[in-house]
């Protein structure tokens, strides 16, 4: 396992992190499809990940109505010091109007509940799960700053924020001398390269980590799905359907190339898809999750797969997104700023 810095913190995290959406939820209509692993299975998955050198584990208070955090906390047990533990808040965790969001009230409640379920005194990376359009970001950042100063949280991060929202938050934290976000968790994959437009340049400029969720686009990039699938309900349940959004026709063209590259290396398409992400600039850690140990082992093996320039070129070409405005016009002006023969 290799390790990369978590932003500018000086903390090293494994370039693969363990996701926990498959933990718990046997009685939940959604999580029952995703995984619904029980304690014994969770213990094996976590133990396998830690033994492989993964030290970064990601969960959320809303996963399986809190059961994911509880099962994870039990599985970590005495190995707590071996783990950089991340969780998230914002999504509904109860029926009340204040059982969600990023108000100071909910931040305080959610943090205490997560600490209790995880069986720990502190969270290494506490992340807001999305942008709250109701609560002023100043209130949220102040509450998170208090949590860090109280010793209950080591670092703070965000997930699913637009570049302007993250930049605004960083500016507010700096202006008030508060702790700021050190990481942004984003969706990024061969079928969804939207992050490259603004999120990747912003992360590089601000020194933020990017952690990646759903690197296989809900399983689509595993290569197990073919054109002409007629059972739409099954495809939505297994692939992610409308939740993980991408152009399906283009997706199949990407999978064709993915299979070609995989055959060249005699590995699975999933392993290639993860290795491609690990080769992208600004990516700190790719979150992997599995229901079965053989899936987990195959995903972990991606760290040892070195894609060639030909592999990367073929994958980049088939998956390239259109260049959006104003990026294309800025690129048009850029060459004139560099005199001939100069080195930048």
N, C-alpha and C positions, 0 to 999 in steps of 0.2 A: 504494500500500500504506500502511496505517496501522499504528501501533505502540502497544503497551500495555506497562506496567511488569510485570516479572517479580516478583511479590510486592512486598516492600519492599526489593529489592536496588538499585534505581536503574538496572537494566539494561533496555533497551527491546528487545522482541521483536515480530516481525510478528504481526498478529492472525490470520494463517493460517500454519501451519507445515507443513513437508513430512514426510510419513510415508514409511517405506522398507520396508514389508513386501512390496512388489512387487519388491524388488531381490534377484536371485539365486534359487537353489533349483531350478534346472532338473531336478536329479536327486532332488528331495525330493517325496514324494507330496502334501503339503499346499501348499507354496509354488509348486509347478509350476502349480497351479490358480489361486493368488492372482495370480501375475504372472511370476516367473522372468525378469525383465529382465536382459540381459547388460550388459557394461561400456559399450558404445557407446550403448545405450538409456538407461542410468543417467546417463551424461554429459549426454545431451540433456535429460532430466527435471530434473536438478539445475541445469544451466545456465539452463533456462527459468525455474525457480523463483527463482533468485538474481537473474536479470535483471528479474524482476517485482517485486523488492523483498523477497521472503521471506528472512529472515535466521535463521530458527529451524528446525532440522532434527532430527528425532527418529528414533532407531533402537534396537536392542537386540541384546545379544550372541547371543541365541537365534534371531534371525531368519535363516532359511535356514542354520542351523548356523554362524553367524558370517560367511557370505559377504556378507550385507547390509552389515555394517560395513566389510568390505574394499573392496567396490565403491564405497561412499559415500566412503571416505577417498581413493580414487583420483580420484573425480569432483570432490571439493572442491579437491584439489591446492593450487595457490598462492593460492586464494581463502579459505584457512582463517580469516583475520582478519575476513572478511565474515560468518562463520557463528557463531551461538550453537548449539553442538553438544551434543545430548543423547543419552545412551544409557542402557540399563537392564541390571540383572543380577538373577538369582535362579533363572530357569528352567534346567532341565538343559542342559548344554553338553557332556556326555560321559557315559560309562557308569558312572563311579565314584560311590560314595556321597557323596563330597565335591565332586562336579562340579555342585552346585546349592546353593540355599539362601543364607542371609545370615550365615553364620559369619564370623569374622575371617579364617579361612583362605581361604574362598572369595571374600570381598570382595577380598582382596589379589591372588589369582590372576586373578579375573575382570577387575579393573581393568587389570592389566598386559597381559592378552590383548586387551582392547578398545583400549588405547592402541596396541598393535602393529598390530592390524588396521586401525584408523582412520588410522594414520600420523601421529599427533600426540603432543605432549608433555603435553597436558592435555585434560580434558573440562570443558565449561562447566557442564553440569547432569547430575549422575550420580544416577540414580533406581533405587530398589528397585522391582522389577516386581510385587511382591505382598507379602503378609504371611507371614512365616515362623513357623509355630506351634511350631517346634522350637527355634530360636535365640532366646535372650532379646534383646529389642529394645535393651537396654543395650549388648550386645556389638556389635551391628550399628552403632549410632550412634557408638560409640567408634571403630570401624574407619573409618567414613566421615569422622569428624572428623579422624583422622590423615591420611587421604588429602587433605583440604583443606589441612591445615597443611603437608603435604609439597609442595604446589603442583601435585599431579597432578589435582586437581578444584577448580573454582571454587565451585560451589554444589551442594547436594544436594536431591533431591526424591523423591517416591514415586508409585506408580501402583496403583490398585485398592484402596486402604486405606479402611476404614470411618472415619467421623468420629471415633469414640472411639479408634481406633488411632492416627490422626494426632494427635489432641489429646494422647494419652498420650506419644507420641514427642516432641512439642514441649515438654511439661512436663519430660521427662527431660533433654533437651538443655539447656534453660534452667537446670535445677537443677545440672548439672555444668559449666556455662559452655562448652558445646560448640556448634559450628555446628548450626543446625536446618534442617529442611526449609523450602524456600521455595515449593514448588509441589506440586500433587497432580494427577496425570493420571487422568481419569475417563471412563467411558462416559456420554454424554449425547446425546440426540437427541429428535426429536419423538415417536418411539415408545417412548422410554425416558427418563422424566423423574424417575427415582428420586433422582437427585442433589439435586433440589430439597428433599428432605425434611430432610436433615441436612448433606450435604457442602457445599452452597452457603452456608447460614448459617455453618457452621464456617469456611469459607474467608474469608468477609467479616469475621468476628470476629477471626480470627488474622492477617489480612493476607496470605493465601496466594494464589498464582495457581492457576487451574484451567485446565488444558489438556484438550482433549476428543478422545478417540479414537472412531473409527467413527461420525462424524456422520451418515452415510447408512445406518446400521444394516446394514452389509455389502452395500450397494447397493440395499436395498429402497426407500429414499426417493428413488432416482433416477427412480422412476415407470415403470420398464421392466417391472415385474411386475404381472400382472393376476390377478384371482380365477379359480379353476378350473384353476390349473396342475396338471397330472397327474403330471409327472415330478418326484417328491419328491427324488430324488437330485440332480438338476440344481439344484433350488431351494436345497437345503442347500449345495451346492458354491458357488453364485453369491451367495446372499444371506447366508450365515453360519449358517443353520439354527439348531440348538439352542445354538450358541455365543453369538450375539447374541440374547438372549431377549426376546421381546415378544409381546403378544397379536396374533395374525395378523389376526383379524377387525377389531379396532380399528385395526390398522395400515392396512388397506385403506381404512377410512373416513378416516383421516388423509391418505392418498395422494390420495383424491378431492378433498379441500380443497386439498391442495398443488398439484394440477394446475390447479384453478380460479384460485388466486393466481398461479401461473406464467403461465397464459394471459393474465391481466390485465396482466402486465408484459412479456409476450412473451419469457420466459426459460425455462430448464429447471427442472423440479421440484427437481433437485439443488441448483441455485443458490439457490433459495428456502429449502430446508432448512438450508443453511449460513448464509444471511443471518439466518434466525430465531435460530440459535445465537449469532451475533455480536451480536444485539440483547438477549441475556439478561445479567442482572446477574451479576457475578463471573467470567464467562468471559474469559480472557486470550487464548487462542489456540486455534484449531480445526485439528486435524491432518487434512490432506488427502493422499490417495495416489492415484496413477493409473497405469495401464499404458500409456495413450496420451496424447500431447501435447494432443489436442483436449479430452480429459476434464480434464486439468490446467488448461488455459486456461479452461474453463467454470467450474471450481471457484474459480479465482483471481478471476474476474469477480464473485463473490459480494460482494466487499468494496465494490463500487460499487452494489449493489442496496439501495436504501432502502425497506424495507417500510413501508406506511402503518399507521396505527392500526387500520384495518379489517382489513388483512391479518393483523396480529398477533393481533387479537381472534378472528378466525375460526380461525387455527391453534391458538391457546391453548385455545379452547373444545373443539375436537374431540380434542385430545391431552391434556387435563387429567387428571392422575392423581387417584385418591381421596386425600383428606387422611387421613394416618395418625395414630394415637395416639402421643404425647400432643399432637401439633400442634393437633388440632381443639379440645381442651379448653383449651389455652393461648390460642388465638385467641378462644375464648369469654369468657375472663376479661379479655383485654387492653383492651377498650373502657372498662371501669369504672375503669381506672387513669388515664384522661385526662379531666379536668374539661371540661364543655361550654365551647366557645369557645376552648379552649387550642390552641396550635400546638406540635407535636413535631418 
